[in-house]
Amino acid sequence: MKIFANKTLKEERKEERGKLVAAGFLFAACYLFILLCTFILLVVRGGAGWKEYIAANYEREISLVLSLFVLTAIIYLYFYFEDRKFLCAPGNILLFFTILTFTGIVCTVWSELVTPYYYTRPYALFALLCLFLMGRRHALFLNAVFVLFMFSLDIFAGDMVSVTDIRIYSTLLIGFADGTLAVFLSSKVRTRLRLLLVGVFLSVPTMLAVFIFQIPIAENDVIDYFSAAGFQVLGCLTSTVLALAFMPVFEGIFNRLTPFRLRELTSTNAPILVRLREEAPGTFNHSLIVAQLAETCAVAIGENAELARAAAYYHDVGKLKQPDCFTENQTDYNIHDEITPELSADIIRSHAKDGYELILKAHLPKVIADVALEHHGTLPIKYFYDKAVRYAGDADIKDFSYLGPTPRTRIAAIVMVADAVEAATRASADRSPDNVEKVCRSIIEERMDLDQFDNCDISMRELNVIKQTLVEALSGVHHHRVEYPSIRFNRDRKAVKEDKDE
C-alpha cells in the first residue's frame, strides 16, 4: 500500500509560485469582467447606445478603467503579502469578485430605483458577506477597497447620477463607517436573528454621522435632516436583510463555512448524523464525546471551536459503509474473528477515505472532509499488526498503517488526539485523573515520535494545553461516584433488600 509522502520544501514553493501566477491571470480576468458589467450598467442606465456613450464619456471611462485597475492591483498585493493561501485557491478569488460585483450592482441600482439619496445604499452588505465568508481581517481591509470602488463609480459614472459633490464625499466616509462598524458588531454573531439586530444598532452611530454631513447641504431644512437620517437607517436594515437572504446562496455555491452553517451541520437532525445515529449508534455516541472534547481543546488554544465541534461530529462517518466491522457498533458477533489481520486492517483504515468521499458527496465543506481523512494520519493499526505478528511471526508495518495524509491543520490535530484519548480512556478500567493524564501524554508523545504533527502549525505549548484540557474534561466525565446501596423501594415505599447476584 502507498503511504502518504510529504512534498519537499522546494516542490511546495514551486507549486505555490505556479498557483500565484495563475491567480494573477484570474485576477485579470475578473477585472475585465467587472469592467464589462460596469460598462453595461452605465450604458443601460444612460439610455443611449454604447458608441454614443463612449464618444460622450470616453475621458471618464479611461479614468474609471485606471482607478479600478489600481484597486484590483492593491487587492492582489494585499493577499500576496498577507495571505498567499487565499490566492492559491481559485474559489476564494471567484468568491471575492462575485461578492464585489453583486454588492456593487445592488448599491448602484438601489440608489437609482429606491431613492436618489446615496445614504440609503446597503454599504454594509459587502462587509457582512466578507466577514462571514472570508474572515474578519480580510473584511476590514476589503471594505475600504469596496468603498473606494463605489466612490470611483460615483465620480466617473457620467450622467448616471446627479448629486452634489459634498454628498458624494460624505457617502465615502459613511460607507466606510457602515462597513467597519458592521464587522465589529457582527464578529461574534452566531444566530441569524442577532445579525438582523445588528442593522438596528448599526443605524444609530451612522445616523448621527448623516446629521453632521447634512449640515452644509440641508440649509437648516428639518425635513432634509430627518429624511437623510431615515434613509440611512433603511440602508443599514437593508444590508442585514440582504446579507441574511443571500448568504446561504454564497454558502452553497462556494461551499463556504459560516457560523450559521456550522450550527446547521452540527444539529443532530443533519442527514448524515441521522444516518450515523440509526446505523452506527456506537460511533455516533463516540463522535458526540469527541466533539465535546475537541471543542474544549479548540477554545483552550484559541482555535475555531465551532469548526472543531463540526469536524469531530463527522470524523468517523466513513464507518457508515461497514458499521458492524467496528467494535463500538458490535454486539456478540465480531467479523474480524473470521478474516485475516491484513483484511481487517484494510477495512479499518478505509473508513478515513470513505468518510472523506461521503462528506464531499454530500456537498459539505472540504475542510471537514479533510479532517475525516487526516484524523488517523499514517498511524499503525496496532491490534491487527500484533495479531498478524502472532500468527505469522512477522508483518510489514506498511500493510497495517493508515494511508494519511497526516494532519495539516490544528483542528485535525485536535480531533486526532481527542479521538484516540476518548477511545483509550473508555477502554481503560482505571479512569482516575492520574491514569487519564498518563494516557494523554503517551498518545501525544507517540504521535510526535511518528511525525504526525509535522505538517500542521501546532506548537509544543499548545499540545501541552490540549493534554491538560483533555485530562480535566475526562476527569469530569469519569469522576468518582459512591456505591449505591443494594436496595429498592416497593409500591408501599418500603425498602427491600436486593440480591446482587440477581
RAUR-V309031 format. One record per run of one state. SS is the DSSP state (H for helix, E for strand, C for the rest). FROM is the first residue (numbers start at 0). TO is the last residue. Records with the same first field share a line. If there is no record, write none. Layout:
# RAUR-V309031
SS=FROM-TO + FROM-TO
This chain:
# RAUR-V309031
C=0-7 + 46-48 + 82-82 + 87-88 + 113-116 + 120-122 + 134-134 + 156-156 + 160-163 + 186-190 + 218-220 + 254-257 + 265-269 + 279-279 + 301-303 + 314-315 + 325-325 + 329-333 + 337-339 + 361-364 + 374-378 + 380-380 + 392-395 + 401-408 + 427-431 + 449-458 + 477-485 + 489-493 + 497-501
H=8-45 + 49-81 + 83-86 + 89-112 + 117-119 + 123-133 + 135-155 + 157-159 + 164-185 + 191-217 + 221-253 + 258-264 + 270-278 + 280-300 + 304-313 + 316-324 + 326-328 + 334-336 + 340-360 + 365-373 + 381-391 + 396-399 + 409-426 + 432-448 + 459-476
E=379-379 + 400-400 + 486-488 + 494-496
